[in-house]
Amino acid sequence: MHALVATVVHHPEDARILHRQIRALLDAGHRVTYMAPFADSGVTPWRELTPVDVPRATGRRRLASLRAAHAALAHHAPQADVLLFHDPELLLALPRTRPATVWDVHEDAAAALLTKPWMPRPLRRPLGPVVRGFERRAEQRMHLLLAEEGYRERFALAHPVVPNTTYVPERPERRPGTDRVVYLGHLSAARGAHELIEMGRMLRPHGVRVEIIGAADPGIRPLLREAQREEAVEWYGFVPNDQALRMVSGALAGVCLLQDTPNYRSSLPTKVVEYMAHGLPVVSTPNPAAVSLVTGRPEGECGAIVPYGDPSAAVDAVLALRSDQALRERLAATGHAVARSWFHWPQQAEPFVRQLEEWAGAPPRLPRQARTAPGRADAPEAAPAAPPAPECGPEPEPVEFRPARRMPL
């Protein structure tokens, strides 16, 4: 099977797209053409892929990206057996001639508009019904994959769910430590960026640093740089998922301070599962899905729930964990056991691949030897010194992956 995977919004090394779904397709022996903003993100594509470079769609600057995407899709889609795209924006760029088409629904797009800083505030709510209309029409014309069970109620038809799980090692690399807490993921106001920065300022006198691994919205970046100048936080910027997960290992706790917004009420924060997978106690706001996982499992608790918008409560939870080694190790062990049993990505990888094969009408191919050891979030094979150039756009500059550094001030 030849799969064409497309995004103009997500980073080319997005964990769900590249490290889980594309990796699963490659390991099953399928060919993958990957259309993504490689050059704009400074990323060298994996050598196993056929890369197609397009401009990245950011903020209100989306028209040029969608035009380039339409041209690239019109050229490559007829040669593929299945088209898997990841952005609702690409509904506007699909060519007429295309193979079996699959939209991977990552989020509640209408609810997400309420927190997009680039969207004019007066338009956020009125555009919600428009987005819902696009969703209803889309499910009549193509296949849908849903990232959350909670997304089912938005659609009239039944669609398969591919949960946003992660690779869970057989055992954590290190026990939880005492001198740092970590945040892994994109930073925005709705994702608790302000509370996270305040946590850093409050924890610094206690000898605990806050490490932030992830890109940030434009309005948040100056605040992070200022907090970094104050040595209140360590901000590493975007780090590929496999490397980022190695960085979180051994931290005192993993933090998830989502605000109470509609987009997050039905979504399980993947970062919570990633913290659990790598043996970290979790400190989270009471997002319903996070509560059910952190404090509502029959196996026991794996962290603490703190109120929305209350960095002091989050700091108290961190300090309580630091003062009680037995507690943090018990929470860490419970979290890892739950993650390994229920949220290990290989349990989802095979059904995901088989579903695409069924929709494409292609016979499954014999799986090739996996590129990494089962259950590990190791990096892909290193790209060659001169990888093949993307078929559209300039050749991206090679990127040497080193241990992450602080973002420049």
C-alpha positions in Angstrom: 0.0 0.0 0.0 1.1 3.5 -0.8 -0.1 6.0 1.8 0.0 9.8 1.3 0.1 11.5 4.7 -0.5 15.3 4.8 -0.3 18.1 7.2 0.3 21.9 6.8 -0.4 22.8 10.5 1.4 20.3 12.6 5.2 20.1 13.0 6.6 17.4 10.7 7.8 15.5 13.7 4.4 15.5 15.4 4.3 12.5 17.8 0.9 11.1 16.6 1.6 11.7 12.9 5.3 10.7 12.5 6.3 8.7 15.6 3.2 6.6 15.8 1.1 6.4 12.6 3.8 6.8 10.0 6.2 4.6 11.9 3.4 1.9 12.1 2.9 2.1 8.4 6.6 1.8 7.6 7.1 -1.1 10.1 4.2 -2.9 8.3 6.1 -2.6 5.0 4.0 0.1 3.3 5.3 3.1 1.3 4.7 6.5 2.7 4.8 9.9 0.9 4.7 12.6 3.6 3.6 16.1 2.7 4.6 18.5 5.6 6.3 21.8 6.2 9.8 20.5 6.5 11.8 23.6 5.4 9.7 26.0 7.5 10.3 23.7 10.5 14.0 23.1 9.9 13.5 19.3 9.7 15.3 16.7 7.6 12.8 14.0 6.6 13.4 10.3 7.5 15.1 8.6 4.7 12.4 5.9 4.5 9.9 8.5 3.4 9.2 10.3 0.1 9.0 13.9 1.4 6.9 16.7 -0.1 7.7 20.1 1.3 4.9 22.8 1.7 4.8 26.1 3.5 3.5 25.9 7.1 0.0 27.4 7.9 0.3 29.6 10.9 -1.9 32.2 12.4 -3.8 34.1 9.7 -1.2 33.3 7.1 -2.8 30.2 5.6 -3.8 30.9 2.0 -0.4 30.4 0.4 0.0 27.2 2.3 -3.3 25.8 1.3 -2.7 26.7 -2.4 0.7 24.9 -2.2 -1.0 21.9 -0.5 -3.7 21.7 -3.2 -1.1 21.6 -5.9 1.0 19.0 -4.1 -2.0 16.8 -3.3 -3.3 17.1 -6.9 0.1 15.8 -8.1 0.7 13.0 -5.6 -2.8 11.8 -4.6 -3.6 9.9 -7.8 -0.4 7.8 -7.3 -1.4 6.8 -3.7 -3.8 4.1 -2.5 -4.9 6.1 0.5 -4.7 9.8 1.6 -4.5 10.4 5.3 -4.7 14.1 6.3 -4.5 15.7 9.7 -5.8 19.3 9.5 -9.4 20.5 9.0 -7.9 23.3 6.9 -7.0 20.6 4.3 -10.7 20.0 3.6 -10.4 23.2 1.5 -7.4 21.9 -0.4 -8.4 18.3 -1.4 -8.2 17.6 -5.2 -11.1 16.1 -7.1 -9.0 13.1 -8.2 -7.8 11.3 -5.1 -7.8 7.8 -3.6 -9.6 6.6 -0.5 -9.4 9.7 1.8 -9.2 9.6 5.6 -9.4 12.6 7.9 -7.7 12.0 11.3 -9.7 14.1 13.7 -7.3 15.3 16.4 -9.4 17.8 18.2 -12.8 19.5 18.5 -12.1 22.1 15.8 -15.1 24.3 16.6 -14.3 24.3 20.4 -10.7 25.0 19.6 -11.6 28.2 17.8 -12.6 29.7 21.2 -8.9 29.6 22.3 -7.1 30.4 19.1 -5.2 33.7 19.7 -5.0 34.4 16.0 -8.7 34.2 15.4 -10.5 37.6 15.9 -12.6 37.2 19.1 -15.9 38.3 17.5 -15.6 35.5 14.9 -14.8 32.6 17.3 -18.4 31.6 18.3 -20.1 32.4 15.0 -17.6 30.2 13.1 -18.3 27.2 15.3 -21.5 26.2 13.4 -19.7 26.6 10.1 -17.0 24.2 11.3 -19.6 21.8 12.4 -21.2 22.0 9.0 -17.9 21.1 7.4 -17.5 18.1 9.7 -21.0 16.8 8.8 -20.4 17.1 5.1 -16.9 15.5 5.4 -18.2 12.3 7.0 -20.5 11.8 4.0 -17.6 12.1 1.5 -14.6 10.4 3.2 -13.5 8.1 6.1 -12.8 9.5 9.5 -10.5 8.4 12.3 -11.2 9.9 15.8 -8.5 10.5 18.4 -10.9 10.4 21.3 -14.0 8.4 22.2 -15.6 11.7 23.2 -15.6 12.9 19.6 -18.2 10.4 18.6 -21.1 12.5 19.6 -20.2 15.2 17.1 -20.8 12.9 14.2 -23.9 11.2 12.9 -22.1 8.1 11.7 -19.9 5.6 13.5 -16.2 6.1 13.0 -13.2 4.1 14.4 -11.2 5.6 17.2 -7.4 5.5 17.3 -6.5 6.8 20.7 -3.6 9.2 21.2 -1.5 6.7 23.2 2.3 6.4 23.4 5.1 4.0 23.5 5.5 2.7 27.1 8.8 1.1 28.0 8.8 -2.2 30.0 10.1 -0.3 32.9 11.0 3.4 33.5 14.6 4.4 32.9 14.9 6.2 36.2 13.0 6.7 39.5 11.4 10.1 40.0 13.9 12.7 41.4 13.6 15.7 43.6 14.9 18.8 41.9 12.8 19.4 38.7 9.3 19.2 37.3 8.5 19.0 33.6 5.9 20.1 31.1 5.9 18.4 27.7 3.8 19.9 24.9 2.7 23.0 23.1 2.4 26.1 25.3 -0.6 28.5 25.1 -2.7 30.4 27.6 -5.4 27.7 27.5 -2.8 25.0 28.2 -1.8 26.8 31.4 1.3 28.7 30.3 0.8 31.5 32.7 0.3 29.2 35.6 3.3 27.1 34.6 5.6 30.2 34.6 4.2 31.3 38.0 5.0 27.8 39.3 8.6 28.2 38.2 8.9 31.5 40.1 7.3 30.0 43.3 9.4 26.7 43.2 12.7 28.4 42.5 13.4 29.3 46.2 12.7 25.6 47.1 15.4 24.4 44.7 13.0 22.9 42.2 13.2 24.0 38.6 10.5 23.9 36.0 11.5 22.5 32.6 9.3 23.2 29.6 9.7 21.2 26.5 7.6 22.4 23.6 6.9 25.2 21.1 4.7 28.1 22.2 2.2 30.5 20.8 3.6 33.9 19.7 2.0 35.7 22.6 3.5 33.3 25.1 7.1 33.3 23.9 8.1 36.7 25.3 6.8 35.6 28.7 8.8 32.4 28.6 12.0 34.3 27.6 11.5 36.7 30.5 10.9 33.8 32.9 14.0 32.1 31.6 16.1 35.3 32.1 14.9 35.2 35.7 15.9 31.6 35.9 12.3 30.7 36.9 12.0 28.2 34.0 14.1 26.2 31.6 12.5 26.4 28.1 13.9 24.0 25.5 11.5 24.8 22.7 10.3 22.0 20.3 12.1 18.7 20.8 11.3 15.6 18.7 9.0 13.4 20.8 11.4 10.4 21.2 14.1 12.7 22.5 11.7 14.7 24.6 10.5 11.6 26.4 14.0 10.7 27.4 14.3 14.2 28.8 11.3 13.8 31.1 12.6 10.6 32.7 13.7 11.1 36.3 11.8 14.2 37.0 9.9 14.8 40.3 6.6 15.2 38.5 5.0 15.9 35.1 2.6 18.9 35.0 -0.6 19.4 33.0 -2.4 22.6 33.8 -5.1 22.8 31.1 -7.8 25.4 31.6 -11.5 24.6 31.7 -12.3 25.0 28.0 -14.7 23.0 25.8 -11.9 21.6 23.6 -10.3 19.9 26.6 -13.3 18.5 28.4 -13.6 15.4 26.1 -9.9 15.0 25.4 -7.4 12.9 27.3 -4.1 14.9 27.5 -1.5 12.7 25.9 1.2 14.3 28.0 -0.5 12.8 31.1 -0.1 9.3 29.6 3.5 10.1 28.6 4.4 11.2 32.1 2.9 7.9 33.5 4.7 5.9 30.8 8.0 7.2 32.0 7.5 6.8 35.7 6.5 10.3 36.7 3.8 11.3 39.2 1.3 13.6 37.6 0.0 17.0 38.7 -3.0 18.0 36.7 -6.0 20.3 36.7 -9.4 18.6 36.8 -9.9 18.0 33.1 -12.5 15.1 33.3 -10.4 12.7 31.3 -7.3 13.5 33.3 -9.2 13.0 36.6 -10.5 9.6 35.5 -6.9 8.5 34.8 -5.0 10.2 37.6 -7.3 9.5 40.5 -10.1 7.4 39.2 -8.5 4.1 38.2 -9.2 0.9 40.1 -5.4 0.3 40.2 -5.0 3.3 42.3 -3.9 6.9 42.0 -0.9 8.1 40.0 -0.8 11.8 40.9 -2.6 14.8 42.3 -5.5 16.9 40.9 -5.3 20.7 41.6 -7.9 23.4 40.9 -7.9 25.3 37.6 -5.9 28.5 37.6 -4.2 27.9 41.0 -0.4 27.7 40.6 -0.1 27.8 44.4 -2.0 24.5 44.7 0.2 22.9 42.0 3.3 24.1 43.9 2.0 22.5 47.2 1.3 19.2 45.3 4.9 19.2 44.0 6.4 20.0 47.4 4.3 17.2 49.0 5.7 14.8 46.5 9.3 15.9 47.1 8.9 15.4 50.8 7.6 11.9 50.5 9.8 9.5 48.5 7.5 6.5 49.2 4.5 8.4 47.9 6.0 9.6 44.6 7.5 6.2 43.9 4.1 4.5 44.6 2.3 7.0 42.3 5.0 6.6 39.6 4.8 2.8 39.7 1.0 2.8 39.5 1.0 5.2 36.6 3.5 3.2 34.7 1.6 -0.1 35.2 -1.7 1.6 34.0 0.1 3.1 31.0 1.8 -0.2 30.0 -1.5 -2.2 30.3 -3.9 0.2 28.6 -2.1 2.9 26.7 0.9 1.2 24.9 0.8 2.4 21.2 1.6 -1.0 19.6 -1.7 -2.2 20.9 -3.3 0.4 18.5 -0.8 0.4 15.7 -1.9 -2.9 14.1 -5.6 -2.0 14.1 -4.7 1.4 12.7 -2.7 -0.1 9.8 -5.3 -2.7 9.1 -8.1 -0.1 8.9 -6.2 1.9 6.3 -5.5 -1.2 4.3 -9.2 -2.1 4.3 -10.2 1.4 3.2 -7.5 1.4 0.5 -8.5 -2.1 -0.7 -4.9 -3.1 -0.6 -3.7 -6.5 0.6 -1.5 -6.2 3.7 2.2 -6.6 3.1 4.6 -8.6 5.2 5.9 -6.5 8.1 9.5 -5.6 7.8 11.9 -5.7 10.8 10.9 -3.0 13.2 13.3 -0.1 13.2 13.4 0.1 17.1 13.0 -2.4 19.9 9.4 -3.1 20.9 8.1 -0.8 23.6 10.8 1.8 23.3 10.5 5.4 22.2 13.9 5.4 20.5 14.8 7.7 17.7 14.4 6.7 14.1 17.4 5.6 12.1 19.6 8.6 11.4 19.0 10.4 8.1 21.9 10.2 5.6 24.1 13.1 5.1 22.3 13.9 1.8 18.7 12.9 2.1 16.4 13.1 -1.0 15.1 16.5 -1.7 11.4 17.2 -1.2 9.6 17.2 -4.5 8.0 20.6 -3.9 9.8 23.5 -2.5 13.4 24.0 -1.5 15.6 21.3 0.1 15.5 21.7 3.8 18.7 22.3 5.7 19.9 19.1 7.5 19.3 19.1 11.2 21.8 17.6 13.6 19.9 16.2 16.6 21.7 17.0 19.8 20.7 17.0 23.4 18.2 19.9 23.8 19.4 23.3 24.7 17.7 26.2 26.3 15.9 28.5 23.9 18.0 31.6 23.2 17.1 34.7 25.1 
